[in-house]
Amino acid sequence: MTDSAAINEIMLALKKWTDEKVHSPSLLVSTDNGSFHVAYYAGMGSYDSVPIENYSPLYKSKIEQLFKNGELSVSGRAFTLYPGSDRFKKLIFKKKSS
């Protein structure tokens, strides 16, 4: 896979994960340490997450770049996925003003 094809695939995934109307999977940032995670519905009313490091390194570098450039912003109040987990906030793409 070429780098541009990989970046396109990553951007499609990020747009899905940051959709405000979609709750699973979701791109999250830990308010405890700033790490990025993908949260997903695990069934029976529970959610879990995986660190972005479980994906290709291109995901982390692209997310860090978008976050640093202000294209991804935090949304909503901090929450935990289960007792004892980090506190997270959902990341969404910043709306472009027209």
N, C-alpha and C positions, 0 to 999 in steps of 0.2 A: 504494500500500500504506500502510495506517495505521501509526502508530508502534507500537501494541500488536501488530498482526499481524507487523510487522518484528521486534519483540522476541521474540515467540513463535517465529518462524523461526530467529532467532539462538540462542535457548535450546535448540531441538531440535538444531541443528548442534553447539553446545557439548557437549551431553550425549553425542552420538555421538563427537565428537573426544576426550572425556575418559574414555570407557569403558575401564576397565583391561584388558578382554579384547580390545579392538580395537587393532591396531597401526597401521592406516592408514585414514584420516588420523588424526593425533594433534595435540593442542594442546600446544605446547612453550613454555618460557621459556628464553631464553639466559642462562646463568650468567655470560657475559662482559659483557653490557650490559643485561640485564633486558628485552630486547625480546621480543615474542610472535610465534610462528611456527606455521604449520600444516605438519606434515611429512606426506609421502605416499610410498607405494611407487612407485618409478619404473620397476620392471621389472628383470629380470635380476639380482636380488639387491641393487639399490641403492635408496637413499632420497634425497629432496631435500626442501626446504622453501621456503615462500614467507612473507614477512613479513605480519603481520596487516594492515598498511597496504594490501595488495593487495585487501582486502575493503572493504565499506561501512564508513565511520567508526563506525557504530553497534556493529560487532563489537569494535573496539578499546576504545571507552568502556565497553561492557558487561563485557568481560574485565577491564579495569583496575578497575572497580567491584567485581566478584566477587573478584578477587585481593586488593584492598585490604581488603575486608570479611572475608577469611579463608575464603570459601566455596570458593575454588579453592586447592589446595595442591600443592606439588611432590612428586613420587613417584620413588623409585629413585635410582640413581647417575647422575652426569653422563656424557654420551656425545657423540660427534661423529657427524654423518651421513656425512661423507666427510673425507678428509685436508684439513686447513686450515680446516674449518668451525668455527663457534662451538661451544662446549660447551653442551648442552641438558639439561634435565630435563623429564619429562612432567608436565603439569598434570592433576589429577583433582579432581572435586568431593569435598569433605570429607564423610565419612560422618556422618550425623546420629545422635547417640546417642539411644537409645529410653528 
